């Protein structure tokens, strides 16, 4: 296992980056492109995952890192919730929903493990 020296080395950030790319792609298709509110909100939530991981990584204390990783994990849930809206109004197919939701869940699980480790260090 290689040493994590930059936030870009974190698997959670790498997964969040792919999710963000895929969210941007899907919001540029079909009817989704005309729903500026939902497309903007889900894009911002996805970007928030990446940004909070990066910001947390650069913090000096475990408690600060934990705070930002929890925020990133919460943004994963926000993306998943907004995907339900997109599915319910037929902006995305069930297959697209399943794929993107699984990506968000995987990122959230990885962040959850990081949070568990950091919570022990913060105590």
Protein Blocks (a to p, Z undefined) as FASTA:
>chain_A
ZZdfbfklpmklmmmmmmmmmmmmmmmgcjllmmmmlmmmmmmmmmmmmmmmmmmmmpmb
fklmmmmmmmmmmmmmmmmmmmmmmmmnopacfklmmmmmmmmmmmmmmmmmmmmmmmmm
mZZ
